């Protein structure tokens, strides 16, 4: 386990420090800030409800269920159980902190969990745009390491947790015949 933690810290240092540059120092703090995405999310939800028909409304329902479960399970169950400090909270560790550290725990990343959960749901309904949804989720997830608030394992775990929850929600919606396919 100690070897895995050391590898995680080494990879973190590479992404947080070694590849640091002025362009990324502006881009990734912007990307990581959820407030910058609120308008886009609102437009997508309104469009789905207004122009998306039955599938659009089901997609919004699936997104709401998935994000609620993903965020709740990750933030209220997994993070307290694992209790891992963020890199920016760890004593004796050099971190380039480009955003406020936050008081929460590090494992697993809720940003990664929620964005990958949304990417899975949106990709199910709009398969031709899955590259866009997963690109956004990937950028958001990577930004959390670059700005200094998560380790790579936190990101990978969050992406897996969010994706699994999304697949579970889709499975249940298929079983209760809300989704036909």
N, C-alpha and C positions, 0 to 999 in steps of 0.2 A: 504494500500500500504506500509506503514511504517513497518508493521509486516512482510510482504513478503521480504522487503529489509533487515531487521534484520535477518530473517531466512537464506537468501542468504549469508549474511556475516558470520553467524555462521557455515554454511556448508562449506563455503570457508575456514575458519580458521581450521576446522577439516581436510580437505584435504591438505591444504597448510602447516599446522604446526603439528597437532596432530599425523598424520601417517608418518611424516617425518622420513626418515632413510637414511643411506649412499648409499644403493643400488638404491633406488628411486631417490636420489639426482644426481646420474650419469645417470640413465636410462631415466628419463623423459625430462631433457634438451636435450638429444640426439634425442629423439622421436619428440619433439616439433619443432625442427629445420628443416624447409622445405628443406634446402640445402642437408640434408642427404638423402632425398627421390628422388631427381631429377634424379639420375641414374636409379633407379628402375622404376620411371614413364616413362622415356625415353625408357627403354627396353620394357616395356609393350606396349607402343604406337607403337614402331617399329615392335614388334612381331605381334600386331593386324593388322597393315597395310600390313605386309609382308606375314604372314601365316594365318591370320584370314579370308581371303576371303571377300565376300560382307558384312557379318555380322560384321567382324572385322573393316572394314572401316566405317560402320554405327555406330558401338560402339564408334569409335574415334570421329566421327562427333557429336554424342550425348554427349560425354564427353566434347568436346570443347564448344558446345553451352551451356551446363549446367553450367560448371565452369565459363564461361564468364558471364552468367546471374547471377549466384549465387554470385560471387565476386562483380560484378558491383552493383547489387541491395543492397547487404548488406553493402558494403564499401561506396558507393556514395549516397545511399538514407536512409537506416535504421540507420546506425551509426550517421550521422550528425543530423538526426531528433530526436533520443533519447538522444544523447549527454551525455552518461554516462561515467564517468572517469573509468579508469582501477583501480583495487585494489592497484597496485603499484604507482599510481598517487594520491591516496586519502590521504589528510593530516590527521595525527593523527591515522592512521591505521597501525598496525604492519603486515608486509608482508615479507615472506621469498622469495626474488627475486632471482631466479636461472638463469635468462636470462635477457638481457636488457629489460626495461619496454616498450619501443616504445612510439611513440607520438600519436598514434591513439586512438580512443575511444573503449570502451569495449563491448557495446551491439549492435549487437550480434556478436559472435565470427565468424570471416571469416574462420579460420582454421576448425572449426566444420562444418560450412555451406558447405564449398567446399569439405571436406572429406566425409561428409554424402551424398552430392549430387553425388560424384563419386561412393560411395558404392552402391547407388540405381541403377545408370546406369550400373555399372559392374555386379551387381547381376541380373539385367534383362537379360543380355546376357550370364552370366555364373552362373546360379542358384546354382549349386552344391558348388560353392566357396563363396557364400554370407557370410558364417560365417567368412571367412578370411577378406573380404572387410569391414564388419561391425566391426570386432575386431580391425582392423587397424584404422578405423575412430573413434571408441570409445577410443582407447589408445591415439590417437592424441588429441582428445577433452579433455580427462581427464588431459593430460599433461599440458594443458593451465591453468588449475586451480592449479595443483600441483606446477608449476614453478612461479606462482604468477601474471599472466597477465590477467586472466579472472575470473569472478564470475561464479558459477554453472548455474545460470539463463542465462547467456550469452551463455554458452555451449549448454544448452538444446534448447534455442531459435535458435541458429545457426544450430543445427542439424535438427530442424523442418523446418526452412526456406530452407536450402539446399535440404532436402528430398522433400519438396513440389515443389520446382523448378524443380528437376529431374523428378518427376512424371508428371509435366506439360509438360516438353520437350518430354517425352515418349508418352504422350497423343497426342501431336501435330504431332509427327512423325508417329504415328499410323493413325491419321486422314488424313494426306496427303499421306498415303500408302507407306512411306519409310520403315516402319517396318510392317511386315506381322505377325500378331497374335492377 
